Amino acid sequence: MTALKEKVARLRQAYAPHEHRPLGGYLAAMGTYAGVTAGIAGLVRATGRPVPERPAPADVVLLSIATHKLSRLLTKDAVTSPLRAPFTRYDKPIGSGEVMEQVRDQGSSTRHAIGELLSCPFCLAVWVATGFTGGLVLAPRLTRLVATALTVVAASDFLQMAYAVAQQAAEGGDHDED
């Protein structure tokens, strides 16, 4: 066992000599993802649900937007910060109800890897998309309903931002005439 730990330590040092990279935590995260994916596949098989040869384009668009929104909601929203707090540290607000957080470096490499996953919308999107895709096979009506709600919220967010930009432009236009 000690020889294995030494090999892992040498690999970690060779991979990132000047920076802490939690390779063990990444392995644990990848293993968990593989287990979740296998669990979903096993559930699909056990229930005998048909798997579409090709998803409908409307479902792909719906789940894409919903994945974007749920990933941002879970990784950046101020209200969901209690979910991330054991793995991250608050840094600052970044607008539109979102916060910037830093991954906690203390503790296990698994804790660090989870912190990276929970603070990165791009990273978490893979997990969310996998859940939605599995849901589309196992519970399509419920999945589409939840995805529709998240897609509506995402569209509303973009409209809120567009409104704010238009409002700033209008206020800025008044000052240009002075």
Disulfide bonds with the S-S distance in Angstrom:
none
